Amino acid sequence: MPAVNPCLIFEGNAEEAVTFYQSVLGGDVRLVRYGDMGPAAADMPDAIKNRVAYSGVTVPGGDIIMCMDCPPDQKVSFADAGYSVSIEADSAAEAERYFTELSAGGQVFMPFGKTEWADAFGMLVDKFSISWMIGYTGSGGTMSL
């Protein structure tokens, strides 16, 4: 079965973001800067060389949240992006911890609590402007398909 992993794009703070996500979710980080990409990097301006070409945190369970920086002359807009990164936790307590830590410095859009489809669920935008849905389906929920 193919893997589907989000790739989150930032304007120069991908390293900070992937480090933050690792601190919340656990797992291992891999990071490659544009300047580390061999001979092609020799002619790159320093402003590009220091940006993150690829990083990812491999969370327990094997999923990867990829993070990268766009080139300095490009902008990223998360306004009305039409997506959320969704996490189905192994317990309500784990989901609440993820929700609390990811929402620090961000904005809560749906407070964490019981819903019709999950024992525990909440929605937020983190301090990097990434939208998240955090839940624990539990015994009677229908969040997982």
Residue frames as qw, qx, qy, qz and C-alpha x, y, z in Angstrom:
[[0.000, 0.890, 0.456, 0.000, 0.00, 0.00, 0.00],
 [0.392, 0.534, -0.051, 0.748, 1.41, 3.45, -0.86],
 [0.360, -0.476, -0.453, 0.662, 2.18, 5.91, 1.92],
 [0.075, 0.812, 0.286, 0.503, 0.53, 9.33, 2.00],
 [0.539, -0.428, -0.297, 0.663, 2.58, 11.85, 3.96],
 [0.107, 0.973, 0.204, -0.027, 2.01, 15.62, 4.19],
 [0.601, 0.118, 0.010, 0.790, 4.77, 17.95, 2.99],
 [0.155, -0.916, -0.304, 0.209, 4.52, 21.28, 4.79],
 [0.556, 0.445, 0.083, 0.697, 6.23, 24.25, 3.13],
 [0.389, -0.794, -0.237, 0.402, 7.67, 27.16, 5.11],
 [0.348, 0.886, -0.039, 0.305, 9.36, 30.52, 4.48],
 [0.302, 0.645, -0.512, 0.480, 12.67, 29.86, 6.19],
 [0.399, -0.462, 0.580, -0.539, 11.58, 28.21, 9.44],
 [0.864, 0.045, -0.425, -0.267, 11.18, 24.56, 8.40],
 [0.500, 0.205, -0.727, 0.423, 13.96, 23.47, 10.76],
 [0.217, -0.175, 0.508, -0.815, 12.24, 25.13, 13.71],
 [0.754, -0.022, -0.067, -0.653, 8.93, 23.54, 12.71],
 [0.815, 0.111, -0.565, -0.073, 10.24, 19.98, 12.26],
 [0.289, 0.207, -0.717, 0.600, 12.10, 20.23, 15.58],
 [0.438, -0.127, 0.335, -0.824, 8.88, 21.39, 17.27],
 [0.838, 0.029, -0.259, -0.480, 6.85, 18.56, 15.72],
 [0.646, 0.168, -0.711, 0.222, 9.45, 16.03, 16.89],
 [0.002, 0.205, -0.633, 0.747, 9.24, 17.43, 20.44],
 [0.633, -0.035, 0.191, -0.749, 5.46, 16.90, 20.41],
 [0.898, 0.173, -0.154, -0.373, 5.12, 13.65, 18.45],
 [0.718, -0.399, 0.553, 0.140, 8.45, 11.91, 19.10],
 [0.847, 0.481, 0.194, 0.114, 10.32, 10.05, 16.38],
 [0.631, -0.256, 0.300, 0.668, 13.43, 10.75, 14.35],
 [0.294, 0.890, 0.028, -0.348, 14.32, 13.78, 12.21],
 [0.676, 0.101, 0.398, 0.612, 16.21, 13.83, 8.94],
 [0.121, 0.925, 0.104, -0.345, 17.25, 17.20, 7.49],
 [0.636, 0.140, 0.366, 0.664, 19.02, 18.22, 4.27],
 [0.036, 0.771, 0.054, -0.633, 19.76, 21.85, 3.38],
 [0.660, 0.748, 0.048, -0.056, 19.90, 23.14, -0.20],
 [0.075, 0.850, -0.522, 0.000, 23.62, 23.77, 0.37],
 [0.553, -0.341, 0.759, -0.043, 24.14, 20.05, 1.10],
 [0.819, 0.422, 0.314, -0.230, 22.94, 18.98, -2.34],
 [0.795, 0.052, 0.398, 0.455, 26.33, 18.42, -3.97],
 [0.410, 0.001, 0.323, 0.853, 27.85, 20.28, -6.93],
 [0.015, 0.680, 0.539, 0.497, 24.56, 21.97, -7.84],
 [0.402, -0.838, -0.324, 0.177, 24.73, 23.89, -4.55],
 [0.603, -0.149, 0.044, 0.782, 28.06, 25.56, -5.35],
 [0.139, 0.287, 0.280, 0.905, 26.47, 28.45, -7.26],
 [0.315, -0.728, -0.588, -0.160, 23.53, 28.96, -4.91],
 [0.064, -0.672, 0.213, -0.707, 23.31, 32.20, -2.93],
 [0.149, 0.107, -0.809, 0.558, 23.82, 31.72, 0.82],
 [0.496, -0.015, 0.259, -0.829, 20.20, 32.72, 1.43],
 [0.851, 0.109, -0.298, -0.417, 19.16, 29.55, -0.39],
 [0.525, 0.302, -0.767, 0.212, 21.98, 27.26, 0.81],
 [0.042, -0.161, 0.728, -0.666, 20.91, 27.63, 4.42],
 [0.683, -0.028, 0.064, -0.727, 17.26, 26.81, 3.78],
 [0.536, -0.095, 0.825, -0.152, 15.85, 23.32, 4.29],
 [0.367, 0.228, -0.667, -0.607, 15.46, 21.36, 1.04],
 [0.732, -0.216, -0.581, -0.282, 13.98, 18.37, 2.84],
 [0.087, -0.271, 0.775, -0.564, 13.28, 17.42, 6.41],
 [0.696, -0.268, -0.482, -0.459, 10.96, 14.97, 7.94],
 [0.349, -0.346, 0.715, -0.497, 10.04, 13.61, 11.32],
 [0.560, -0.049, -0.789, -0.247, 9.28, 9.91, 11.19],
 [0.526, -0.411, 0.330, -0.667, 6.77, 9.50, 13.99],
 [0.316, -0.123, 0.920, -0.194, 6.22, 6.27, 15.92],
 [0.669, 0.443, 0.518, -0.296, 4.21, 4.05, 13.59],
 [0.590, 0.061, 0.569, 0.570, 6.23, 5.03, 10.52],
 [0.297, 0.870, 0.368, 0.143, 4.32, 8.02, 9.14],
 [0.508, -0.053, 0.043, 0.859, 6.42, 10.99, 8.03],
 [0.087, 0.942, 0.267, -0.184, 5.60, 14.66, 8.38],
 [0.638, 0.223, 0.182, 0.714, 7.81, 16.33, 5.79],
 [0.084, -0.929, -0.147, 0.329, 8.86, 19.98, 6.08],
 [0.629, 0.189, 0.252, 0.711, 10.77, 22.15, 3.61],
 [0.053, -0.671, -0.080, 0.735, 11.54, 25.81, 2.96],
 [0.584, 0.741, 0.307, 0.127, 10.50, 27.52, -0.25],
 [0.563, 0.262, 0.038, 0.783, 13.11, 29.63, -2.06],
 [0.212, -0.411, -0.331, 0.822, 13.53, 33.13, -0.53],
 [0.130, 0.091, -0.293, -0.943, 11.84, 34.84, -3.49],
 [0.415, -0.328, -0.727, -0.438, 8.64, 32.79, -3.05],
 [0.357, -0.244, 0.435, -0.790, 5.88, 33.19, -0.50],
 [0.227, -0.221, -0.948, -0.020, 3.65, 30.60, 1.12],
 [0.426, -0.240, 0.072, -0.869, 0.02, 31.36, 1.96],
 [0.079, -0.126, -0.968, 0.203, -1.81, 29.14, 4.42],
 [0.386, 0.234, 0.293, -0.843, -4.94, 31.29, 4.39],
 [0.786, 0.318, 0.127, -0.514, -7.88, 29.21, 3.19],
 [0.023, 0.471, -0.846, -0.250, -5.49, 26.39, 2.27],
 [0.821, 0.071, -0.218, -0.523, -8.26, 23.80, 2.44],
 [0.752, 0.098, -0.639, 0.128, -6.41, 21.12, 4.41],
 [0.528, -0.696, 0.368, -0.318, -5.60, 19.95, 7.94],
 [0.371, 0.316, -0.861, 0.145, -3.05, 17.44, 9.12],
 [0.791, -0.375, -0.074, -0.477, -5.07, 14.81, 10.99],
 [0.168, 0.351, -0.869, 0.306, -3.72, 12.69, 13.84],
 [0.827, -0.337, -0.284, -0.349, -5.60, 9.72, 15.25],
 [0.111, -0.591, 0.688, -0.405, -4.01, 9.14, 18.68],
 [0.470, 0.000, -0.882, 0.039, -3.84, 5.84, 20.56],
 [0.301, -0.501, -0.716, 0.381, -5.70, 7.24, 23.59],
 [0.062, -0.917, -0.325, -0.222, -7.71, 10.27, 24.65],
 [0.517, -0.773, 0.068, 0.362, -4.88, 11.34, 26.97],
 [0.572, -0.090, 0.430, 0.693, -2.35, 11.16, 24.13],
 [0.231, 0.660, 0.496, 0.515, -4.67, 13.15, 21.85],
 [0.262, -0.942, -0.211, 0.009, -5.14, 15.81, 24.53],
 [0.578, -0.555, 0.225, 0.554, -1.36, 16.12, 25.02],
 [0.467, 0.228, 0.501, 0.692, -0.83, 16.52, 21.25],
 [0.034, 0.826, 0.450, 0.338, -3.62, 19.09, 21.10],
 [0.414, -0.878, -0.090, 0.222, -2.29, 21.09, 24.05],
 [0.570, -0.423, 0.331, 0.622, 1.32, 21.12, 22.84],
 [0.402, 0.334, 0.547, 0.653, 0.53, 21.83, 19.18],
 [0.019, -0.864, -0.429, -0.264, -1.84, 24.68, 20.08],
 [0.492, -0.655, -0.091, 0.566, 0.78, 26.50, 22.22],
 [0.181, -0.443, 0.278, 0.833, 1.34, 29.85, 20.52],
 [0.006, 0.189, 0.748, 0.636, -1.33, 29.05, 17.93],
 [0.459, -0.027, 0.074, -0.885, -5.11, 29.32, 17.76],
 [0.238, 0.175, 0.942, -0.159, -7.79, 26.82, 18.80],
 [0.341, -0.022, -0.423, -0.839, -10.70, 26.59, 16.35],
 [0.775, -0.315, -0.383, -0.393, -12.59, 23.74, 17.99],
 [0.367, -0.607, 0.585, -0.394, -11.93, 23.12, 21.68],
 [0.314, 0.202, -0.928, 0.010, -10.78, 19.63, 22.60],
 [0.520, -0.062, 0.564, -0.639, -13.59, 17.38, 23.81],
 [0.411, 0.199, 0.889, 0.010, -16.07, 14.61, 23.04],
 [0.369, 0.285, -0.308, -0.829, -17.95, 14.76, 19.73],
 [0.859, 0.191, 0.164, -0.445, -20.49, 12.65, 17.87],
 [0.834, 0.468, -0.290, -0.023, -17.68, 11.02, 15.87],
 [0.579, 0.345, -0.577, 0.461, -14.88, 10.70, 18.43],
 [0.637, -0.574, -0.440, 0.265, -14.33, 10.23, 22.15],
 [0.349, -0.723, 0.023, 0.596, -11.91, 13.17, 21.97],
 [0.541, 0.504, 0.393, 0.548, -11.35, 15.69, 19.16],
 [0.112, -0.851, -0.110, 0.501, -10.17, 19.25, 18.57],
 [0.622, 0.601, 0.226, 0.448, -8.99, 21.55, 15.77],
 [0.353, -0.812, 0.046, 0.463, -6.23, 24.15, 15.86],
 [0.597, 0.734, -0.120, 0.302, -3.76, 26.16, 13.84],
 [0.777, -0.370, -0.129, 0.493, -0.25, 25.96, 15.28],
 [0.234, -0.820, 0.074, 0.517, 2.31, 28.74, 15.66],
 [0.294, -0.240, 0.633, 0.675, 3.57, 27.98, 12.13],
 [0.500, 0.329, -0.083, -0.797, 0.07, 28.48, 10.61],
 [0.284, 0.069, -0.917, -0.270, -0.44, 24.74, 10.01],
 [0.695, -0.205, 0.018, -0.688, -3.98, 23.43, 10.54],
 [0.140, 0.162, -0.963, 0.162, -4.39, 20.27, 12.65],
 [0.775, -0.295, -0.149, -0.539, -7.25, 17.94, 13.60],
 [0.108, 0.325, -0.876, 0.341, -6.37, 15.85, 16.66],
 [0.760, -0.215, -0.047, -0.612, -8.59, 13.01, 17.78],
 [0.098, -0.167, 0.967, -0.163, -9.10, 9.69, 19.47],
 [0.526, -0.145, -0.568, -0.616, -11.96, 7.69, 18.01],
 [0.359, -0.218, 0.701, -0.576, -12.33, 5.36, 20.98],
 [0.319, 0.126, 0.930, -0.130, -15.09, 2.82, 21.34],
 [0.393, 0.623, 0.655, -0.167, -17.98, 4.45, 19.55],
 [0.082, 0.723, -0.151, -0.669, -16.47, 7.05, 17.28],
 [0.766, 0.507, 0.381, 0.102, -16.43, 7.15, 13.51],
 [0.012, 0.886, -0.298, -0.354, -13.40, 9.39, 12.87],
 [0.251, -0.381, 0.816, 0.354, -11.34, 6.51, 11.48],
 [0.724, 0.361, -0.185, -0.558, -12.50, 5.16, 8.15]]
